[in-house]
Amino acid sequence: MLWPSGDDGRTGANVSSASRSSASASPTRTYPLSQAPRTIPAVREHTPARGPGWRPAAGGRVVVDDPGLADEGKLMAGELKLSYAGRTEARDGDVELALNHTAADPESYTLTVRNRRVTISAPGQAGVFYGTRTLKQEVHGGGTAPEGVVRDRPAKPRRGFMLDIARKHFTAAWIEDRVRELGDLKFNELGLHFSDDQGFRIQSDTHPEIVSRQHLSKTEVKDIIDLAESRHIHVVPEIDSPGHLGAVIAAHPDLQLRNASGVATRGAVDISKPAAAGIVDDLLNEYAGLFPGPYWHLGGDEYQALTVANPAASYPQLAAAARKLFGSGGSVADLTTGWLNDRAAVVRGHDRTARAWNDGFFRGGDVQAAKDIEVAYWTGKEIGARPPAEYLSAGRELINYNDEFLYYVLGEPQTFVYPTGRRIYEQWTPLVLRGTTPVPARYDGQILGGSFAVWCDLSTSQTQDQVAAGIRMPLRATVQKLWDPGRPELSWTGFKSLADRLG
């Protein structure tokens, strides 16, 4: 394939040095020097070469050098209508998948097109898989993978999409379609927020009384997880507590938090009652057997007892429990942080890394959140909001869920507006954790990545198909900025045209 030489939206200042040095070389009589492939996310480095490139053809095969790559090989063979030949020597027309067992990032890969064959090698299976995603995009619609060598790797290790299935039921088939989409875009996390005031959406054997009528069965969830793992995507479950537990409270009204006047507090359990911790821990332990991934989101946000002027006066039972546990200076914030730490200890016992929303971390107090709990930074609008740098300067690691750019909230309540891919592409980077202002670049290493989030506050505002259409370009823009730290070469118009071409 001869790549077009006209305006494709690139800016000359961002063309790789390899491309610049070769731009003036005279093409051979048969083949010009290749151009870098156009993919989403863009490849980080391409060394051009002269040659015919590669496209799938009759008789072509996918071969592997390690039986552990069978899943990646069979998937690639099916997608490109090639045969899967397993562990055997490659020949012309083939795609070879290989592990190189180096100490490099296991998500990095090298894709070489030479001598009418393709070799994808990587230190780990994830890198090999990402190489197959690049090849799939290169040959989409009858295209040709250009001659030369791609060397590619992600800038950020966490590239996520979070879905609120508690407030709105999404079918298993719809979620599986998103998993396939995420995999092709090189995302590696799918968050499922499945418990909230409006619903509890996954089958439970320990507490079936809390489960909503419309829900996913454990078999459906297992199928989603298996599909996600085949795409090297970790599924991150979230049972938010001690707030956002309305679905649990509906079945256990005795656990609801009440103030000194006996008025119930919406969605909040009374954390002075051991039974409240008991039911949440039952659920954490139960679902640890369903979700095998390394991360667990504990929520921890918007506990309403802490939004009043004087929590100790409004909720004397919480103040008394805090003093009993932490001495005369114990506060309601200490008790709430203790709750978070106790839940983190439960998931830590299952070898999971805990995560919590940033407004679940409180300034001051005698009790501090455990150091190994990751911060999911989403907002600076809470009472006593702290800037992101305050978390970072304390040494914490953050994941960027910036509600200014990455929150798709159904019905656009409060001040939310549907985010656009263009705004993410042109204005957001992982350093922009709150509002539109980036934190200093020295903190870049503590920002593990980011996650685009769908929240279903006004659940009937869009159908699930409308959601899929609405998040299509925001997802692509988000992963571009998580994969490549540089300014994109393509203009937004060029990027959108590429996305439309790739489907």
VEXDREN-2710 file (C-alpha; in Angstrom, 1 decimal):
% VEXDREN-2710
k/r/px/py/pz
1/MET/0.0/0.0/0.0
2/LEU/1.3/3.5/-0.9
3/TRP/0.3/5.8/2.0
4/PRO/-1.0/9.2/0.8
5/SER/1.4/12.0/0.8
6/GLY/-1.2/14.8/1.2
7/ASP/-2.3/16.6/4.3
8/ASP/-3.4/14.0/6.9
9/GLY/-3.6/16.4/9.8
10/ARG/0.0/15.9/11.1
11/THR/2.2/18.7/12.1
12/GLY/5.8/18.6/10.9
13/ALA/7.2/19.5/14.4
14/ASN/6.0/16.1/15.8
15/VAL/7.2/13.7/13.1
16/SER/9.7/11.2/14.6
17/SER/13.4/11.8/13.9
18/ALA/13.4/8.5/12.0
19/SER/10.7/9.8/9.7
20/ARG/12.4/13.2/9.3
21/SER/15.8/11.7/8.4
22/SER/14.2/9.5/5.8
23/ALA/11.8/12.0/4.2
24/SER/14.3/13.2/1.6
25/ALA/15.6/9.7/0.6
26/SER/14.9/8.8/-2.9
27/PRO/12.4/5.9/-3.3
28/THR/13.5/2.8/-5.1
29/ARG/12.1/2.1/-8.5
30/THR/9.6/-0.3/-6.9
31/TYR/8.8/0.8/-3.3
32/PRO/8.9/4.2/-1.7
33/LEU/9.9/4.5/1.9
34/SER/7.0/3.5/4.2
35/GLN/5.1/5.9/6.4
36/ALA/4.1/5.2/10.0
37/PRO/0.7/3.5/10.4
38/ARG/-2.3/5.4/11.5
39/THR/-3.9/3.8/14.6
40/ILE/-5.8/4.7/17.8
41/PRO/-3.9/5.1/20.0
42/ALA/-1.0/6.3/17.7
43/VAL/2.1/4.2/17.8
44/ARG/5.0/5.8/19.6
45/GLU/7.8/5.0/17.2
46/HIS/8.1/3.7/13.6
47/THR/11.3/3.0/11.7
48/PRO/10.4/3.1/7.9
49/ALA/11.7/0.7/5.3
50/ARG/11.2/-0.1/1.7
51/GLY/9.0/-3.1/0.8
52/PRO/5.6/-4.3/-0.1
53/GLY/4.2/-4.3/3.4
54/TRP/1.8/-7.0/4.4
55/ARG/-1.9/-7.8/4.2
56/PRO/-3.8/-10.9/5.0
57/ALA/-4.1/-13.3/2.1
58/ALA/-5.3/-16.8/1.3
59/GLY/-2.9/-19.4/2.8
60/GLY/-1.7/-17.0/5.5
61/ARG/-1.3/-18.3/9.0
62/VAL/-0.8/-17.1/12.6
63/VAL/2.0/-19.0/14.3
64/VAL/3.3/-18.7/17.9
65/ASP/6.6/-19.5/19.6
66/ASP/5.0/-20.1/22.9
67/PRO/1.8/-22.1/23.7
68/GLY/0.9/-19.4/26.2
69/LEU/0.1/-17.1/23.2
70/ALA/-2.6/-19.5/21.8
71/ASP/-5.4/-17.2/22.8
72/GLU/-3.9/-14.2/21.2
73/GLY/-3.0/-16.2/18.1
74/LYS/-6.5/-17.7/17.7
75/LEU/-8.2/-14.4/18.1
76/MET/-5.9/-12.7/15.5
77/ALA/-6.4/-15.6/13.1
78/GLY/-10.2/-15.4/13.4
79/GLU/-10.2/-11.6/12.9
80/LEU/-8.0/-11.6/9.8
81/LYS/-9.5/-14.8/8.4
82/LEU/-6.2/-16.7/8.6
83/SER/-5.6/-20.2/9.8
84/TYR/-4.1/-20.8/13.3
85/ALA/-1.1/-23.1/13.0
86/GLY/0.1/-23.1/16.6
87/ARG/3.8/-23.5/17.4
88/THR/5.6/-23.9/14.2
89/GLU/8.1/-22.0/11.9
90/ALA/6.8/-18.9/10.1
91/ARG/6.8/-18.6/6.4
92/ASP/5.9/-15.9/3.8
93/GLY/2.4/-14.5/4.4
94/ASP/2.3/-15.4/8.1
95/VAL/1.9/-13.5/11.3
96/GLU/4.3/-14.8/14.0
97/LEU/3.6/-14.0/17.7
98/ALA/6.6/-14.3/20.1
99/LEU/7.7/-13.7/23.6
100/ASN/11.2/-12.2/24.0
101/HIS/11.5/-12.5/27.8
102/THR/13.2/-9.2/28.3
103/ALA/12.8/-7.0/31.4
104/ALA/11.0/-4.3/29.5
105/ASP/7.4/-3.2/30.2
106/PRO/5.3/-6.3/29.6
107/GLU/2.8/-4.0/27.7
108/SER/5.4/-2.9/25.3
109/TYR/5.8/-4.6/21.9
110/THR/7.7/-4.6/18.6
111/LEU/5.9/-5.2/15.3
112/THR/8.1/-5.9/12.3
113/VAL/6.9/-6.1/8.8
114/ARG/9.6/-7.6/6.6
115/ASN/10.0/-10.2/3.9
116/ARG/6.2/-10.5/3.4
117/ARG/5.5/-11.5/6.9
118/VAL/4.7/-9.9/10.3
119/THR/6.5/-10.6/13.6
120/ILE/5.0/-9.3/16.9
121/SER/7.2/-9.8/19.9
122/ALA/6.9/-8.6/23.5
123/PRO/8.1/-9.3/27.0
124/GLY/4.6/-10.3/28.0
125/GLN/1.3/-11.6/26.6
126/ALA/-0.3/-8.2/27.0
127/GLY/2.3/-6.6/24.8
128/VAL/1.8/-9.2/22.1
129/PHE/-2.0/-8.6/22.3
130/TYR/-1.5/-4.9/21.8
131/GLY/0.7/-5.6/18.8
132/THR/-2.1/-7.6/17.3
133/ARG/-4.5/-4.7/17.9
134/THR/-2.1/-2.4/16.0
135/LEU/-2.0/-4.9/13.1
136/LYS/-5.7/-5.3/13.1
137/GLN/-6.1/-1.5/12.6
138/GLU/-3.4/-1.3/10.0
139/VAL/-5.1/-3.8/7.7
140/HIS/-8.7/-2.7/8.5
141/GLY/-10.8/-2.2/5.4
142/GLY/-8.3/-3.9/3.1
143/GLY/-5.3/-1.8/4.1
144/THR/-1.7/-2.8/4.2
145/ALA/0.6/-2.9/7.2
146/PRO/3.6/-0.7/6.2
147/GLU/7.1/-2.1/5.9
148/GLY/9.3/-1.3/8.8
149/VAL/9.4/-1.6/12.6
150/VAL/6.9/-0.3/15.2
151/ARG/8.2/0.0/18.7
152/ASP/5.4/0.9/21.0
153/ARG/4.5/1.2/24.7
154/PRO/2.0/2.9/26.9
155/ALA/2.8/6.1/28.9
156/LYS/0.5/5.1/31.7
157/PRO/-0.1/1.6/33.2
158/ARG/-3.8/2.2/34.1
159/ARG/-6.1/3.0/31.2
160/GLY/-9.7/2.6/32.4
161/PHE/-13.4/2.8/31.6
162/MET/-15.8/2.8/34.6
163/LEU/-19.5/2.0/34.2
164/ASP/-22.3/2.7/36.7
165/ILE/-24.5/-0.4/36.4
166/ALA/-26.1/0.3/39.8
167/ARG/-28.3/3.2/38.8
168/LYS/-29.0/1.8/35.3
169/HIS/-29.1/-1.9/34.2
170/PHE/-26.9/-2.6/31.2
171/THR/-27.2/-6.0/29.5
172/ALA/-24.4/-8.4/29.6
173/ALA/-24.2/-8.4/25.8
174/TRP/-23.8/-4.6/25.8
175/ILE/-21.0/-4.7/28.4
176/GLU/-19.3/-7.4/26.4
177/ASP/-19.4/-5.2/23.3
178/ARG/-17.7/-2.5/25.3
179/VAL/-15.0/-5.0/26.4
180/ARG/-14.2/-5.8/22.8
181/GLU/-14.1/-2.1/22.0
182/LEU/-11.9/-1.4/25.0
183/GLY/-9.5/-4.2/24.1
184/ASP/-9.1/-3.0/20.5
185/LEU/-8.2/0.5/21.9
186/LYS/-5.6/-0.9/24.4
187/PHE/-7.6/0.0/27.5
188/ASN/-6.7/-2.4/30.4
189/GLU/-9.4/-1.7/33.1
190/LEU/-13.1/-2.0/33.3
191/GLY/-14.7/-0.6/36.5
192/LEU/-18.1/-1.9/37.5
193/HIS/-19.9/0.3/40.1
194/PHE/-22.7/-2.2/40.9
195/SER/-24.0/-1.0/44.2
196/ASP/-25.7/2.3/45.0
197/ASP/-28.9/3.8/46.4
198/GLN/-30.8/2.9/43.3
199/GLY/-29.9/-0.7/42.9
200/PHE/-27.6/-3.6/43.6
201/ARG/-27.0/-5.3/40.2
202/ILE/-25.1/-8.6/40.7
203/GLN/-26.5/-11.8/42.0
204/SER/-25.5/-12.4/45.7
205/ASP/-25.6/-15.7/47.5
206/THR/-24.8/-14.3/50.9
207/HIS/-27.4/-11.5/50.8
208/PRO/-29.9/-12.2/48.0
209/GLU/-32.4/-9.9/49.7
210/ILE/-30.5/-6.8/48.5
211/VAL/-30.3/-7.7/44.8
212/SER/-32.4/-5.6/42.4
213/ARG/-34.9/-7.3/40.1
214/GLN/-32.8/-6.4/37.0
215/HIS/-29.3/-7.6/37.6
216/LEU/-26.5/-9.6/36.2
217/SER/-26.2/-13.3/37.2
218/LYS/-22.8/-14.5/38.4
219/THR/-22.6/-16.6/35.2
220/GLU/-23.0/-13.4/33.1
221/VAL/-20.4/-11.6/35.2
222/LYS/-18.0/-14.6/34.8
223/ASP/-18.4/-14.5/31.1
224/ILE/-17.7/-10.7/31.1
225/ILE/-14.6/-11.3/33.2
226/ASP/-13.4/-14.1/31.0
227/LEU/-13.8/-12.0/27.9
228/ALA/-12.0/-9.1/29.6
229/GLU/-9.1/-11.2/30.6
230/SER/-8.8/-12.5/27.1
231/ARG/-8.3/-8.8/26.1
232/HIS/-5.9/-8.2/29.1
233/ILE/-8.4/-6.1/30.8
234/HIS/-8.8/-6.2/34.6
235/VAL/-12.4/-5.9/35.9
236/VAL/-12.4/-3.6/39.0
237/PRO/-15.5/-4.1/41.2
238/GLU/-16.9/-1.3/43.4
239/ILE/-19.2/-1.7/46.3
240/ASP/-19.3/1.9/47.6
241/SER/-19.5/2.4/51.4
242/PRO/-20.4/3.7/53.9
243/GLY/-22.5/6.0/51.8
244/HIS/-24.4/5.0/48.6
245/LEU/-25.8/1.9/50.2
246/GLY/-29.5/2.6/49.7
247/ALA/-30.1/-0.7/48.1
248/VAL/-28.7/-2.5/51.1
249/ILE/-30.6/-0.3/53.5
250/ALA/-33.9/-1.0/51.7
251/ALA/-33.6/-4.6/52.8
252/HIS/-32.0/-3.7/56.2
253/PRO/-33.6/-0.5/57.4
254/ASP/-32.2/-0.9/60.9
255/LEU/-28.8/-0.2/59.5
256/GLN/-29.7/3.3/58.2
257/LEU/-27.9/6.2/59.8
258/ARG/-30.2/8.6/61.7
259/ASN/-29.4/11.9/63.2
260/ALA/-30.0/13.1/66.8
261/SER/-33.6/13.9/65.9
262/GLY/-34.2/10.4/64.4
263/VAL/-34.2/11.7/60.8
264/ALA/-32.9/9.1/58.4
265/THR/-29.8/10.0/56.3
266/ARG/-30.2/8.9/52.7
267/GLY/-27.9/6.1/51.5
268/ALA/-25.7/6.1/54.6
269/VAL/-25.3/3.2/57.0
270/ASP/-24.7/3.7/60.7
271/ILE/-21.0/2.8/61.0
272/SER/-21.3/2.7/64.8
273/LYS/-23.3/-0.6/64.3
274/PRO/-21.1/-3.7/63.8
275/ALA/-23.9/-5.2/61.7
276/ALA/-23.2/-2.6/59.0
277/ALA/-19.6/-3.6/58.7
278/GLY/-20.7/-7.2/58.8
279/ILE/-22.9/-7.1/55.8
280/VAL/-20.4/-5.1/53.7
281/ASP/-17.6/-7.5/54.6
282/ASP/-19.8/-10.4/53.7
283/LEU/-20.2/-8.9/50.2
284/LEU/-16.5/-8.1/49.8
285/ASN/-15.5/-11.6/50.8
286/GLU/-18.2/-13.1/48.5
287/TYR/-17.3/-11.2/45.4
288/ALA/-13.5/-11.6/45.9
289/GLY/-14.3/-15.1/44.6
290/LEU/-16.0/-13.8/41.5
291/PHE/-13.6/-11.0/40.5
292/PRO/-10.0/-12.3/40.2
293/GLY/-8.3/-9.0/39.3
294/PRO/-5.7/-7.2/41.4
295/TYR/-7.8/-4.1/42.2
296/TRP/-10.8/-3.3/44.3
297/HIS/-12.7/0.0/44.5
298/LEU/-14.1/0.7/48.0
299/GLY/-15.8/4.0/47.2
300/GLY/-15.7/5.9/50.4
301/ASP/-17.2/9.1/49.0
302/GLU/-20.0/11.4/50.1
303/TYR/-20.7/10.0/53.5
304/GLN/-23.5/12.4/54.6
305/ALA/-22.6/12.4/58.3
306/LEU/-19.6/14.5/57.3
307/THR/-21.5/17.1/55.3
308/VAL/-23.2/18.8/58.2
309/ALA/-21.8/21.7/60.2
310/ASN/-21.2/19.7/63.4
311/PRO/-21.1/15.9/62.8
312/ALA/-20.6/15.1/66.5
313/ALA/-23.7/17.0/67.5
314/SER/-25.8/15.7/64.6
315/TYR/-24.7/12.1/65.1
316/PRO/-23.8/11.6/68.7
317/GLN/-23.7/7.8/68.3
318/LEU/-20.9/8.2/65.8
319/ALA/-19.0/10.6/68.0
320/ALA/-19.3/8.1/70.9
321/ALA/-18.1/5.2/68.8
322/ALA/-15.1/7.3/67.7
323/ARG/-14.2/8.2/71.2
324/LYS/-14.5/4.5/72.3
325/LEU/-12.2/3.4/69.5
326/PHE/-9.7/6.2/69.3
327/GLY/-9.8/8.0/72.6
328/SER/-11.2/11.3/73.8
329/GLY/-10.0/13.1/70.7
330/GLY/-11.6/10.7/68.3
331/SER/-13.8/12.4/65.7
332/VAL/-16.5/11.2/63.2
333/ALA/-14.0/11.7/60.4
334/ASP/-11.6/9.3/62.3
335/LEU/-14.4/6.8/62.6
336/THR/-15.1/7.0/58.9
337/THR/-11.4/6.7/58.0
338/GLY/-11.3/3.7/60.3
339/TRP/-14.2/2.2/58.3
340/LEU/-12.3/2.6/55.1
341/ASN/-9.1/1.1/56.5
342/ASP/-11.1/-1.9/57.8
343/ARG/-12.6/-2.5/54.4
344/ALA/-9.2/-2.2/52.8
345/ALA/-7.9/-4.8/55.2
346/VAL/-10.6/-7.2/54.0
347/VAL/-9.7/-6.9/50.3
348/ARG/-6.0/-6.8/51.2
349/GLY/-6.6/-10.3/52.7
350/HIS/-7.6/-11.4/49.2
351/ASP/-4.4/-9.9/47.7
352/ARG/-6.2/-7.0/46.2
353/THR/-5.1/-3.4/46.1
354/ALA/-7.7/-1.0/47.4
355/ARG/-8.9/2.2/45.8
356/ALA/-11.1/5.0/47.1
357/TRP/-12.5/8.3/45.9
358/ASN/-10.5/11.3/46.9
359/ASP/-13.3/12.8/49.1
360/GLY/-13.0/9.7/51.2
361/PHE/-9.5/10.8/52.4
362/PHE/-9.8/13.4/55.2
363/ARG/-7.3/16.1/56.2
364/GLY/-6.1/16.1/59.8
365/GLY/-7.5/13.7/62.4
366/ASP/-5.7/11.0/64.4
367/VAL/-6.6/8.3/61.9
368/GLN/-5.2/8.4/58.4
369/ALA/-6.1/6.3/55.4
370/ALA/-3.7/3.4/54.8
371/LYS/-0.8/4.4/52.6
372/ASP/-1.5/1.6/50.1
373/ILE/-5.0/2.8/49.2
374/GLU/-4.9/4.4/45.8
375/VAL/-6.7/7.7/45.3
376/ALA/-9.3/7.9/42.6
377/TYR/-9.3/11.6/42.1
378/TRP/-12.6/12.9/40.6
379/THR/-13.5/16.2/42.1
380/GLY/-12.5/19.3/44.1
381/LYS/-16.1/20.2/44.9
382/GLU/-16.5/18.5/48.3
383/ILE/-16.5/20.2/51.7
384/GLY/-13.0/20.9/52.7
385/ALA/-11.7/20.0/49.2
386/ARG/-8.0/19.6/48.9
387/PRO/-6.0/20.2/45.7
388/PRO/-4.5/17.2/44.0
389/ALA/-1.0/18.3/44.9
390/GLU/-1.8/17.8/48.6
391/TYR/-2.3/14.1/48.0
392/LEU/0.7/13.8/45.7
393/SER/3.1/15.7/48.0
394/ALA/2.1/13.1/50.7
395/GLY/3.4/10.4/48.4
396/ARG/0.1/9.0/47.4
397/GLU/-0.5/7.5/43.9
398/LEU/-3.5/8.7/42.0
399/ILE/-5.7/7.7/39.2
400/ASN/-7.3/10.5/37.2
401/TYR/-11.1/10.5/37.0
402/ASN/-11.3/14.3/36.5
403/ASP/-15.1/15.2/36.5
404/GLU/-14.4/18.2/34.3
405/PHE/-13.3/16.1/31.4
406/LEU/-13.9/12.4/32.1
407/TYR/-17.4/12.2/33.6
408/TYR/-20.3/11.3/31.3
409/VAL/-23.3/11.8/33.6
410/LEU/-26.7/10.8/32.1
411/GLY/-29.1/13.7/32.0
412/GLU/-26.4/16.3/32.7
413/PRO/-27.6/17.0/36.3
414/GLN/-26.1/19.8/38.4
415/THR/-23.3/21.4/36.4
416/PHE/-22.3/18.3/34.4
417/VAL/-22.2/18.4/30.6
418/TYR/-21.5/15.5/28.3
419/PRO/-17.7/15.5/27.7
420/THR/-16.6/15.6/24.1
421/GLY/-13.7/13.7/22.5
422/ARG/-12.4/17.0/21.1
423/ARG/-12.1/18.7/24.4
424/ILE/-10.3/15.7/25.9
425/TYR/-8.0/15.4/22.9
426/GLU/-7.1/19.1/22.8
427/GLN/-7.1/20.1/26.4
428/TRP/-6.7/17.2/28.9
429/THR/-3.6/15.3/30.0
430/PRO/-3.2/12.9/32.9
431/LEU/-1.6/15.8/34.8
432/VAL/-4.9/17.7/34.7
433/LEU/-6.5/16.1/37.8
434/ARG/-8.9/18.8/38.9
435/GLY/-10.6/21.4/36.8
436/THR/-8.4/22.5/33.8
437/THR/-5.1/23.2/35.6
438/PRO/-2.3/20.6/35.5
439/VAL/-0.3/19.6/38.5
440/PRO/3.5/20.1/38.3
441/ALA/5.2/17.6/36.0
442/ARG/7.3/16.3/38.9
443/TYR/4.3/14.3/40.0
444/ASP/3.8/12.5/36.7
445/GLY/5.2/9.3/38.1
446/GLN/2.6/9.2/40.9
447/ILE/-0.3/9.5/38.4
448/LEU/-0.9/5.9/37.5
449/GLY/-3.3/6.7/34.6
450/GLY/-6.9/7.7/34.1
451/SER/-10.4/6.4/33.7
452/PHE/-13.3/7.7/31.7
453/ALA/-16.5/7.2/33.7
454/VAL/-20.2/6.8/32.9
455/TRP/-22.6/7.7/35.7
456/CYS/-26.3/7.1/35.4
457/ASP/-27.8/9.7/37.7
458/LEU/-30.8/10.3/35.5
459/SER/-30.9/6.7/34.2
460/THR/-33.7/7.0/31.6
461/SER/-32.1/10.0/29.9
462/GLN/-30.3/7.8/27.4
463/THR/-30.6/4.2/26.2
464/GLN/-27.6/2.0/26.4
465/ASP/-27.1/2.3/22.6
466/GLN/-27.1/6.1/23.0
467/VAL/-24.5/5.8/25.7
468/ALA/-22.3/3.7/23.4
469/ALA/-22.6/6.3/20.7
470/GLY/-22.0/9.2/23.1
471/ILE/-18.8/7.8/24.6
472/ARG/-17.3/6.5/21.4
473/MET/-15.0/9.5/20.6
474/PRO/-14.3/10.4/24.3
475/LEU/-13.0/6.9/24.8
476/ARG/-10.7/7.2/21.8
477/ALA/-9.4/10.6/22.9
478/THR/-8.8/9.4/26.5
479/VAL/-6.7/6.4/25.5
480/GLN/-4.7/8.5/23.1
481/LYS/-3.7/10.8/25.9
482/LEU/-2.9/7.9/28.3
483/TRP/-0.9/5.9/25.7
484/ASP/1.3/8.7/24.3
485/PRO/2.5/11.6/26.5
486/GLY/3.3/13.8/23.6
487/ARG/1.1/16.2/21.8
488/PRO/-0.8/14.3/19.2
489/GLU/0.4/14.5/15.6
490/LEU/-3.1/14.5/14.1
491/SER/-5.4/17.4/14.4
492/TRP/-8.8/16.7/15.9
493/THR/-10.3/16.6/12.4
494/GLY/-7.7/14.1/11.3
495/PHE/-8.1/12.0/14.5
496/LYS/-11.9/11.9/14.1
497/SER/-11.6/11.0/10.4
498/LEU/-9.2/8.2/11.4
499/ALA/-11.7/6.9/14.0
500/ASP/-14.5/7.0/11.4
501/ARG/-12.3/5.0/9.0
502/LEU/-11.3/2.4/11.5
503/GLY/-14.9/1.9/12.7
END
